[in-house]
Amino acid sequence: MKKNSLTLYSVVALVVLFFFAACDSNNTTRFNLRLTDAPADVEAIYIDVVSVEIHASDDENNGSWQTLDIVNAGIYNLLDFNNGMDTLLATAELPAGEISQMRLILGSNNSMVKDGVTYDLGTPSAQTSGLKFNIHAHLEEGVTYNLWIDFDAARSIVEKGNGTYSLKPVIRTFNEATSGAIKGTVAPQNSVSNVMAIIDTDTLGTITDENGYFLIRGVAAGSYRVEFVPNSGFLTKSVTGVNVVLGEVTDMGVIDIQAN
């Protein structure tokens, strides 16, 4: 049976890929789903991750289920992700707003290794409708969010007798906003094309849309100088002391740009 074995270096690479990106999409947020584990007294617990779905309404008859992009579908050893380790399981660009439920759908290749012996783990409900749990998170425009699926491995294995076991996952979820964002609107609309947020030697930038709106996302906490690079016929403008807080969007409002 093929196993996916993610090293610390691949985990770090995935973190870098998704956490240090800035984007100018309107009314969306970057949502990252991560897998972690509480340890168990066995050698390995393998789960076969097929897909992940997210729902934006408490009522399943309203809204819709959206399938997330799995970064690396396949078989994971839960015990690789304890003691603070985790891995990026899925990522998506979601509309800002409320999300309420998630389904984790597993395949049939789930197993446990105990005392050198491999046991199959049955998970019939997870293979059909999926493991469903409530998350009730608010996704704010421009803010990158992490949600962790935390398996309690020891409590998730049930001995059925006659040397057989089943997987009845005991899961908790927790989330954390990993960055902030800066947004605003320049006036007149055609005065500025580029907006840059600068702190020390780091610069993040974006471009304005046809309405003069801008959004710089993935911004670390701190105090920034925001530079507005003018189009022909307008003057450069710089705004200092723009404070960014993790999990929040700093709204600069309307920025007036003077003509030459």
PAFI-441448 format. One line per 2 residues: number of its first residue (from 1); their letters; for each residue x, y, z of C-alpha. Coordinates in nm, 4 decimals. Layout:
NUM) a) X:Y:Z; ...
***
This chain:
1) mk) 0.0000:0.0000:0.0000; 0.1469:0.3323:-0.1037
3) kn) 0.2028:0.5877:0.1692; 0.2582:0.9626:0.1333
5) sl) 0.5499:1.0591:0.3544; 0.5880:1.4380:0.3859
7) tl) 0.9173:1.5580:0.5282; 0.9661:1.8669:0.7387
9) ys) 1.1189:2.0355:0.4349; 0.8136:1.9741:0.2147
11) vv) 0.5869:2.1067:0.4893; 0.7978:2.4216:0.5154
13) al) 0.7905:2.4617:0.1377; 0.4110:2.4465:0.1343
15) vv) 0.3898:2.6983:0.4159; 0.6149:2.9390:0.2265
17) lf) 0.4142:2.8943:-0.0921; 0.0779:2.9840:0.0565
19) ff) 0.1654:3.2247:0.3367; 0.3855:3.4805:0.1657
21) aa) 0.1606:3.5492:-0.1343; -0.0272:3.8756:-0.1846
23) cd) -0.3321:3.9041:-0.4094; -0.5654:4.1784:-0.5280
25) sn) -0.8876:3.9701:-0.5554; -1.1936:4.1483:-0.4202
27) nt) -1.4269:4.0031:-0.1562; -1.2359:3.6789:-0.1089
29) tr) -1.0123:3.5239:0.1526; -0.7427:3.2588:0.1364
31) fn) -0.8492:2.9511:0.3363; -0.5909:2.6862:0.4283
33) lr) -0.6834:2.3507:0.5822; -0.4109:2.1805:0.7844
35) lt) -0.3891:1.8333:0.9376; -0.2401:1.7645:1.2807
37) da) -0.2685:1.4924:1.5456; -0.2644:1.4042:1.9137
39) pa) -0.0332:1.1030:1.9680; -0.1361:0.7394:2.0255
41) dv) 0.0430:0.4311:2.1570; 0.0760:0.2596:1.8185
43) ea) 0.3396:0.2667:1.5462; 0.1256:0.4242:1.2732
45) iy) -0.2300:0.5244:1.1841; -0.2876:0.5752:0.8129
47) id) -0.5890:0.7641:0.6775; -0.6814:0.7796:0.3103
49) vv) -0.7828:1.1394:0.2336; -0.9916:1.1654:-0.0832
51) sv) -1.1549:1.5085:-0.0680; -1.2622:1.7956:0.1532
53) ei) -1.5833:1.9953:0.1187; -1.6896:2.3185:0.2899
55) ha) -2.0386:2.4589:0.3460; -2.1428:2.8191:0.4023
57) sd) -2.4823:2.7617:0.5644; -2.6091:2.5895:0.8794
59) de) -2.8947:2.4490:0.6725; -2.7763:2.1835:0.4264
61) nn) -3.0710:2.2679:0.2012; -2.9397:2.6218:0.1582
63) gs) -2.6100:2.7349:0.0182; -2.3821:2.4806:-0.1448
65) wq) -2.0989:2.2450:-0.0677; -1.7704:2.3462:-0.2298
67) tl) -1.4870:2.1013:-0.2851; -1.1475:2.2384:-0.1830
69) di) -0.8322:2.1852:-0.3866; -0.6418:1.9023:-0.2182
71) vn) -0.2713:1.9829:-0.2101; -0.1726:1.6191:-0.1775
73) ag) -0.4565:1.3664:-0.1725; -0.3569:1.0191:-0.0563
75) iy) -0.2586:0.8289:0.2539; -0.1238:1.0117:0.5588
77) nl) 0.0293:0.8710:0.8749; -0.1347:1.0745:1.1504
79) ld) 0.1571:1.0116:1.3816; 0.3809:1.2168:1.1515
81) fn) 0.1933:1.5275:1.2621; 0.2037:1.5353:1.6410
83) ng) 0.4109:1.7520:1.8773; 0.3364:2.0679:1.6833
85) md) 0.3918:1.9256:1.3347; 0.1235:1.9634:1.0694
87) tl) 0.0816:1.9610:0.6939; -0.1136:2.1705:0.4470
89) la) -0.3979:1.9476:0.3315; -0.6105:2.1766:0.1141
91) ta) -0.6369:2.5387:0.0095; -0.9014:2.7547:-0.1549
93) el) -0.9956:3.1106:-0.2433; -1.3375:3.1463:-0.0756
95) pa) -1.5911:3.4297:-0.0729; -1.5748:3.6420:0.2401
97) ge) -1.8466:3.5561:0.4897; -1.9556:3.2716:0.7136
99) is) -1.8614:2.9069:0.6788; -2.0355:2.6563:0.9010
101) qm) -1.9552:2.2942:0.8200; -1.6898:2.0741:0.6668
103) rl) -1.6808:1.7196:0.5335; -1.3644:1.5107:0.5218
105) il) -1.4142:1.2180:0.2842; -1.1876:0.9172:0.3281
107) gs) -1.1116:0.6298:0.0945; -1.0877:0.2609:0.1806
109) nn) -0.7127:0.2374:0.2489; -0.7165:0.3160:0.6216
111) sm) -0.5010:0.1075:0.8533; -0.3136:0.0907:1.1823
113) vk) 0.0197:-0.0643:1.2746; 0.0321:-0.1982:1.6309
115) dg) 0.3107:-0.4165:1.7705; 0.4360:-0.4652:1.4166
117) vt) 0.1011:-0.5936:1.2872; -0.1072:-0.4028:1.0303
119) yd) -0.4841:-0.3879:1.0870; -0.7416:-0.2542:0.8428
121) lg) -0.9634:0.0237:0.9787; -1.3190:0.0419:0.8545
123) tp) -1.4790:0.3877:0.8134; -1.8062:0.3339:0.6216
125) sa) -1.9653:0.6724:0.6964; -1.6483:0.8614:0.6073
127) qt) -1.6273:0.6877:0.2706; -1.9822:0.7854:0.1677
129) sg) -2.1162:1.1076:0.3178; -1.7859:1.2052:0.4808
131) lk) -1.6840:1.2970:0.8339; -1.8909:1.6051:0.9049
133) fn) -1.8154:1.8625:1.1718; -1.9125:2.2195:1.2516
135) ih) -1.6556:2.4980:1.2260; -1.8545:2.8265:1.2372
137) ah) -1.5817:3.0646:1.1193; -1.6095:3.4139:0.9764
139) le) -1.3836:3.4753:0.6775; -1.2998:3.8410:0.6352
141) eg) -1.2000:3.9858:0.3012; -0.8273:3.9850:0.2393
143) vt) -0.7329:3.7858:0.5499; -0.5585:3.4487:0.5247
145) yn) -0.7078:3.1882:0.7583; -0.5785:2.8529:0.8773
147) lw) -0.8107:2.5810:0.9983; -0.6582:2.2763:1.1649
149) id) -0.8201:1.9310:1.1687; -0.6835:1.7759:1.4877
151) fd) -0.7295:1.3983:1.5112; -0.7200:1.2493:1.8597
153) aa) -0.5550:0.9305:1.7372; -0.5773:0.7372:2.0646
155) rs) -0.9529:0.7955:2.0982; -1.0228:0.7460:1.7283
157) iv) -0.9362:0.3737:1.7232; -1.2072:0.1383:1.8492
159) ek) -1.1353:-0.2288:1.9180; -1.4238:-0.4405:1.7879
161) gn) -1.2983:-0.7769:1.9166; -1.1454:-1.0769:1.7405
163) gt) -0.8416:-0.8682:1.6590; -1.0308:-0.6140:1.4472
165) ys) -1.0453:-0.2364:1.4773; -1.2443:0.0528:1.3308
167) lk) -1.1700:0.4188:1.2814; -1.4270:0.6430:1.4487
169) pv) -1.2473:0.9741:1.4332; -1.2499:1.2038:1.7346
171) ir) -1.1713:1.5407:1.5825; -1.1519:1.8991:1.6953
173) tf) -1.0950:2.1999:1.4747; -0.9306:2.5299:1.5532
175) ne) -0.8468:2.8268:1.3368; -0.6140:3.1194:1.3338
177) at) -0.5805:3.4255:1.1169; -0.2250:3.4316:0.9898
179) sg) -0.2110:3.7786:0.8418; -0.3859:4.1089:0.7984
181) ai) -0.4700:4.3208:0.4978; -0.4853:4.6817:0.3804
183) kg) -0.7600:4.8155:0.1565; -0.8963:5.1464:0.0335
185) tv) -0.9974:5.3481:-0.2712; -0.8057:5.6195:-0.4538
187) ap) -0.9741:5.9276:-0.6000; -0.9900:6.0161:-0.8747
189) qn) -1.0107:5.6611:-1.0041; -0.7550:5.7107:-1.2813
191) sv) -0.4914:5.8774:-1.0620; -0.3006:5.5726:-0.9377
193) sn) -0.2138:5.2298:-1.0786; 0.0208:5.0915:-0.8147
195) vm) -0.0032:5.0828:-0.4349; 0.2826:4.9630:-0.2152
197) ai) 0.2938:4.8834:0.1573; 0.6463:4.9235:0.2948
199) id) 0.7940:4.8202:0.6296; 1.1705:4.8189:0.6868
201) td) 1.3128:4.6489:0.3750; 0.9934:4.4607:0.2844
203) tl) 0.7499:4.5812:0.0200; 0.4108:4.4396:-0.0775
205) gt) 0.2172:4.5764:-0.3688; -0.0988:4.5590:-0.5754
207) it) -0.2773:4.7491:-0.8505; -0.6046:4.9377:-0.8344
209) de) -0.9123:4.8223:-1.0252; -1.1258:5.0332:-1.2549
211) ng) -1.2989:5.1892:-0.9543; -0.9751:5.2829:-0.7785
213) yf) -1.0169:5.0018:-0.5223; -0.7121:4.8219:-0.3848
215) li) -0.6512:4.5343:-0.1468; -0.3110:4.4165:-0.0257
217) rg) -0.3442:4.0818:0.1482; -0.1067:3.8531:0.3360
219) va) 0.0330:4.1483:0.5325; 0.2218:4.0771:0.8542
221) ag) 0.1366:4.2791:1.1638; 0.3161:4.6116:1.1926
223) sy) 0.3156:4.9783:1.1023; 0.3470:5.0450:0.7285
225) rv) 0.4129:5.3341:0.4946; 0.1747:5.3088:0.1999
227) ef) 0.2984:5.4637:-0.1241; 0.0622:5.5576:-0.4055
229) vp) 0.2491:5.5607:-0.7361; 0.0753:5.8152:-0.9612
231) ns) -0.0191:5.7992:-1.3240; 0.0800:6.0849:-1.5513
233) gf) -0.0606:6.4182:-1.4368; -0.0806:6.3313:-1.0638
235) lt) 0.1449:6.3641:-0.7597; 0.2969:6.0865:-0.5506
237) ks) 0.1322:6.0351:-0.2130; 0.2697:5.8621:0.0954
239) vt) 0.0725:5.7692:0.4083; 0.2642:5.6648:0.7186
241) gv) 0.1521:5.4860:1.0331; -0.0859:5.2430:0.8646
243) nv) -0.1218:4.9773:1.1337; -0.1962:4.6157:1.0450
245) vl) -0.3270:4.3647:1.2998; -0.3407:3.9889:1.2476
247) ge) -0.6865:3.8774:1.1442; -0.8089:4.2252:1.0571
249) vt) -0.8392:4.4411:0.7457; -0.7105:4.7963:0.7822
251) dm) -0.9413:5.0199:0.5791; -0.7699:5.3397:0.4628
253) gv) -1.0948:5.4718:0.3209; -1.0763:5.7164:0.0273
255) id) -0.7272:5.8447:-0.0560; -0.7338:6.1749:-0.2441
257) iq) -0.4577:6.2124:-0.5029; -0.3637:6.5627:-0.6139
259) an) -0.3167:6.6603:-0.9777; 0.0060:6.8258:-1.0962
***
